[in-house]
């Protein structure tokens, strides 16, 4: 059978719990990106509404500030998403399989196990 080890963790075998934690973190990262995008979009809608439908200079200024804030929120969210994604890929790259090509394919689930 394949042994999957984490070089940074002292060569210990990754358990199912470890693998699922990595998957949960990746999913949480995607949800966080969507929350940033949703917040940025809401700010953009309010800012655009203030600029379009109100003619006072104060409303126009507030609308433009909200539009700028929306772009900033979306950029921060994207940067954070990419940073966490890069770290998760780094963890995945530090893990290796110590087995033959056929066993590695079986471990990855791309080849069915054979009863020889």
N, C-alpha and C positions, 0 to 999 in steps of 0.2 A: 504494500500500500504506500501511498505517497506521504511524505512528511513535509509539511509546510512550516517554514521557520521564519522568524522575524530577527534579522541581524541586529537591529538596534536593541531588541529586548533580550539580548544575551543568548540567542539561538533557541529560545523556547518555542514549542509548537503553538501555532495559532489555533485557538479553540473556535468552535462555532460561535460562541459568545463574542469573541473578538471580531470575527468576520461580520456578524450581524451589527455590531456596534459601528463598524466602518460604514456599512450600508445605511444605517439610521442617520449617521452624521451627514452622509451625502444627500439623503432625502431632506434633512433639516436645512441643509445649505440651500437647496433649491426652493424650499418654502420661504426661507428668509429673502432670497432674491425676489421672489414674487411679491412679498410684503413691501420691499423697497420700491418695486415697480408700481404697485398699487398706490402707495403713498405719494410717489412722484406724480402719478397720473391724476390723483385727486387734487394735488396742489396746482397742477397745470390747468385743470378744468376751472378751479376757483379763480386762479389768476387770469385766465383768458376771459372768463365771464366778467370779472371786474373791469378789465380793459375794454371789452366790447360793449357792455351794456350800461356802464356808468361814465358820465362825462366829466366828473370832477377830477381835478388834478391829484387829489389825495387817493382816490380810488384807482386812478391810472397808475400812480406810483406803487401803491400796494399790489396791484395786479402784476406789474412788471417785476417787483421783488419776489412775488410768489412764483412767477414763471422761472426766474433765475434759481430760486430755491428748489423747484421741482427738478431742474436739470442737475443740480448739485446732488440731490438725494438719489437720483437714478445713477449717477456716476459713482457715488460712494457705494451704493449697493452692488454695482457691477464689479468694482474693485475688490470689495470684500468677498464676493462670490468667487472670483478668480483666485484670490489668495488662498481661501480655504480649499478650493478644488485642487490647486497646485500642491498644497500640503498633503491632501488625501492621496493624490497620485504618487507623491514621494513615499508615502507609507506603503502603497501597493508595489512600488518599484523595489523597496527594500526586502520584500518577501520573495522567497524563491521556493521552487519545488525541487526536491532531491529524489528523482526517480527517472525512469526511462520515458521516452516520448509517448509510448502507448499508455503507460500509467498516468502520465501527466494529462493526456487527453481524457482518460477515464475520470481523473480527479476534477477536471474542468467541466465534465459532463458532456463533452462533445463526442465521445465514443462510448458505446454501451459496453458494460463489463461482459467478458466472455468466460464461460465455464469450461476451462481446458483441463 
